[in-house]
Amino acid sequence: FKQEQMGKKKGKIQDADIAQIAGDLSHWQIVAKKLGFGQQDIEDIENNKGAPADQRKSFLMKWIWRDGSAATYEKLSEVLEMLDEKGAAERIREIPQERKNKSGH
């Protein structure tokens, strides 16, 4: 049980979940700032990606690339909770468990 809890906390965001997570990031620019992105990084994403959904996905991919195994479901959920986005935080926190249930493990 303890190992399962740790795995959930430490789980790096999977590429296959980016689109689902992006749908929950209505204020991705604020989330990006909380995760250490500078204003120029945010403007670059906004200028290079047209649709808001594409901007959110691009931000997530850059964060995962930059932070590697530290780009976790839990870390993103914590930031969303700080921003009072509790529903989004909970949905994102549940993704690794949903993935595990679907794979039958």
C-alpha positions in Angstrom: 0.0 0.0 0.0 2.8 2.4 0.9 4.6 1.7 -2.4 1.3 2.5 -4.3 1.0 5.8 -2.5 4.6 6.7 -3.3 4.2 5.7 -6.9 1.1 7.9 -7.2 3.0 10.9 -5.8 6.1 10.4 -7.8 4.4 9.6 -11.1 5.8 11.6 -14.0 3.1 12.9 -16.3 2.7 10.6 -19.3 2.6 11.9 -22.8 -0.7 10.1 -23.4 -2.4 12.2 -20.6 -1.3 15.6 -21.8 -4.5 16.3 -23.8 -6.7 15.3 -20.9 -4.7 17.4 -18.4 -4.6 20.4 -20.8 -8.4 20.5 -20.7 -8.3 21.2 -17.0 -5.8 24.1 -17.3 -8.0 27.1 -17.9 -5.4 29.5 -16.5 -2.3 27.8 -17.7 -0.2 31.0 -17.7 -0.6 31.4 -13.9 0.2 27.7 -13.4 3.3 28.2 -15.6 4.5 31.1 -13.5 4.0 29.0 -10.3 6.1 26.3 -11.9 8.9 28.8 -12.6 8.3 29.8 -16.2 9.2 33.3 -17.0 7.1 35.8 -18.8 9.1 35.4 -22.0 8.6 31.6 -21.9 4.8 32.1 -21.6 4.8 34.7 -24.4 6.7 32.4 -26.7 4.1 29.6 -26.1 1.3 32.1 -26.8 2.9 33.4 -30.0 3.9 30.0 -31.4 0.6 28.2 -30.7 -2.7 29.6 -31.9 -5.6 27.8 -30.2 -5.7 27.9 -26.4 -5.8 24.1 -26.2 -2.6 24.0 -28.2 -1.0 26.5 -25.9 -1.9 24.4 -22.8 -0.5 21.3 -24.4 2.7 23.1 -25.5 3.2 24.4 -21.9 2.8 20.9 -20.4 5.2 19.4 -22.9 7.8 22.1 -22.2 7.4 21.6 -18.4 7.8 17.8 -18.8 10.8 18.3 -21.0 12.4 20.9 -18.6 11.6 19.1 -15.3 11.7 15.5 -16.3 10.7 13.1 -13.5 9.8 16.1 -11.3 6.9 17.0 -13.6 4.4 14.9 -11.7 0.6 14.7 -11.4 1.0 15.5 -7.8 3.1 18.6 -8.3 0.6 20.0 -10.9 -2.3 19.2 -8.5 -0.6 21.0 -5.7 -0.2 24.2 -7.8 -3.8 24.0 -8.9 -4.9 23.7 -5.3 -2.9 26.8 -4.4 -4.9 28.5 -7.2 -8.2 27.2 -5.7 -8.7 24.9 -8.7 -9.6 22.0 -6.5 -11.8 20.1 -9.0 -9.0 20.2 -11.6 -6.4 19.2 -9.0 -8.5 16.2 -8.0 -9.1 15.1 -11.6 -5.4 15.3 -12.4 -4.4 13.5 -9.2 -6.7 10.6 -10.2 -5.3 10.0 -13.7 -2.5 7.6 -12.6 -5.0 5.5 -10.7 -7.4 5.4 -13.7 -4.6 4.4 -15.9 -3.7 1.6 -13.5 -7.3 0.4 -13.4 -7.6 0.3 -17.2 -4.4 -1.7 -17.6 -5.8 -4.3 -15.1 -2.9 -4.1 -12.5 
